Amino acid sequence: MKISAQAMNWMGGRELLALWRPASEAGADAARHWPVLDEAAWWEERRCCLLLDEALSAGLLEGAVVREALRDLPSLDGALTSLQAGGGAEMALLFRVKQVLFAVLGLLPQVAAVAGYPLVEEAAVRELYALLHAPGDPAARFVLSTARSGALQAAREAELVAQRSLLSARASGEEDQRLGQLQSAHEAARAALLKVETEVLSEVAEALRPAVAAIAEAFAWVTSLDLRLAKCLLRSSWSGCWPEPGGQLEVVEGHHPAVAAAVAARGGSFVLQSFALPAGVSMLTGANMGGKSVALQLAGLMLLCGASGLPAPAAKVLFPRVDFVEVLAGQEQGSRHGLSSFGSEVVAWKSLLERPGSGFIIADEPARTTSPADGAALLEGLVAAVAARGWHGWFATHFADAGHGVAVSAWAVAGLRGAVTESEMLGEGSLAVLESRMDYRLVPADGSAASDALRVAAALGLGDEVLSIARQFRASVESGSNRSS
């Protein structure tokens, strides 16, 4: 499933990604690349996540203990490529490789308790680890022990003797000439030691080079464990679910984490949303400021979670498998290309309708950039074109009558509950008052769009100088008495 960066930003995918927090540097690096998976990889990812989730719930794994073991896991980005290309004779690189192998050996016995979870071969990892682990060294460190080479031991002893001679001469006030001789002798001993250390490091790297594929496999295993554990902990924090493929997009008691956090910061609470959109195009109408855009963003986020093998912030999610998800939400900046907003929108739709494959289209108030009559007519055509291609779609609109000849389902935002007085809107909490009176639930539509624009405008303080005329004009339009061109 292809999802453009623009679409991801609009649906809040970046904010969701920031909540997925692997324990390690390696996991964080991997999580920066959103893993939209093919079908086989998706099913394997789901299977492994469910196994880990069940093991955590049953107490077979302790999440805090596993995360602590993963915390120091380094990234091997570029390291294995360097090793395979004939490099890798650097202390820092070999240290990172050893850290990875150490983490794998520590975690394998714990993860082995999770029946059915894939493992790497422990014996092979231990053989690799032994190449980097000299007896007596601390387990996670990589040091060049003198046990690796007699020449290394001799060079270190020679460097130490030269260093002590120089320090002793300085302490006793030897003449400059003598100090110069000792300084030169120490520098020569250090150079000889560095040469031997480089040779030993090259030998270690050479011994590891044939095993690059095995190291990469071990690294991929432990990094995947980190990513999956973070997913399980995220699902638990939401009391969420693992999305399942289906023929429709169905969300039960879902919330948008970024929007919910913003609402909570204002002292409110996000209204959980439930909806089921059958295959085909569905319409969404409703009040101004009633949450139509948020409902569309939530739908996009659920598709993103499903395609990526991420948990969803909902009690249940079914999602359709499609080749791409696209969002048209007025984000095109036509002036940059010499186009009006309407022209830019038309170009975006033209490009979209030329795309091959199956798609899910999310459109927030399409065709709103022209006159109401032309906008409603264009919307009717756009809905028909999406439906003719067999695509899924969800269109939010204020055009109550458009699309109903083609759409397979229609939804509405419930809207304002009762009037909001001017005195209630005074003060800094006016927005909270309006939010408290708005019913954000999605309900099956009856064919007419709720229009609370004038009531919302009044609640936000727009005076009667404007609103009295607006109400009269709307009443005349609704009665058919307005004949202005």
Secondary structure, 3 states (H helix, E strand, C coil): CEECHHHHHHHCHHHHHHHCCCCCHHHHHHHCCCCCCCHHHHHHHHHHHHHHHHHHHHCCCCHHHHHHHHCCCCCCCCHHHHHHCCCCCCHHHHHHHHHHHHHHHHHHHHHCCCCCCCCCCHHHHHHHHHHHCCCCCCCCCCCCCHHHCHHHHHHHHHHHHHHHHHHHHHHHCCCHHHHHHHHHHHHHHHHHHHHHHHHHHHHHHHHHHHHHHHHHHHHHHHHHHHHHHHHHHHHHHHCCECCEECCCEEEEEECCHHHHHHHHHCCCCCCCEEEEECCCEEEEECCCCCCHHHHHHHHHHHHHHHHHCCCECCCEEEECCCCEEEEECCCCCHHHHCCCHHHHHHHHHHHHHCCCCCEEEEEECCCCCCCHHHHHHHHHHHHHHHHHCCCEEEEECCCCCCCCCCCCEEEEEEEECCCCCHHHHCCCCHHHHHHHHEEEEEEECCCCCCCCHHHHHHHCCCCHHHHHHHHHHHHHHHHCCCCCC
